[in-house]
């Protein structure tokens, strides 16, 4: 059971990383604007 949970965790983590990388390529301008605004807030 533990092995199944670990495998699911790894698969979901890799999927999230790939989604973030794909979205970074498409909306770089939005990410830069959000990054700039977050720096001013903090």
C-alpha positions as CSV (number, residue, x, y, z in Angstrom):
1,X,0.0,0.0,0.0
2,X,2.8,2.4,0.9
3,X,4.5,1.8,-2.5
4,X,1.3,2.6,-4.4
5,X,1.0,5.9,-2.5
6,X,4.6,6.8,-3.3
7,X,4.2,6.0,-7.0
8,X,1.0,8.1,-7.2
9,X,2.8,11.0,-5.4
10,X,5.7,10.9,-7.8
11,X,3.4,10.8,-10.9
12,X,1.3,13.7,-9.6
13,X,4.4,15.8,-8.7
14,X,6.0,15.2,-12.2
15,X,2.7,16.2,-13.8
16,X,2.5,19.4,-11.8
17,X,6.1,20.3,-12.7
18,X,5.5,19.7,-16.4
19,X,2.2,21.8,-16.3
20,X,4.0,24.7,-14.6
21,X,6.9,24.6,-17.1
22,X,4.5,24.5,-20.1
23,X,2.5,27.5,-18.7
24,X,5.7,29.4,-18.1
25,X,6.6,29.1,-21.7
26,X,3.1,30.3,-22.9
27,X,2.5,33.2,-20.5
28,X,5.9,34.6,-19.7
29,X,4.6,38.1,-19.6
30,X,1.9,37.3,-17.1
31,X,4.5,35.5,-14.9
32,X,6.8,38.5,-15.1
33,X,4.0,40.9,-14.1
34,X,2.9,38.7,-11.2
35,X,6.5,38.3,-10.1
36,X,7.0,42.1,-10.1
37,X,3.9,42.7,-8.1
38,X,4.7,40.0,-5.6
39,X,8.1,41.6,-5.0
40,X,6.5,45.0,-4.3
41,X,4.0,43.5,-1.9
42,X,6.7,41.6,0.1
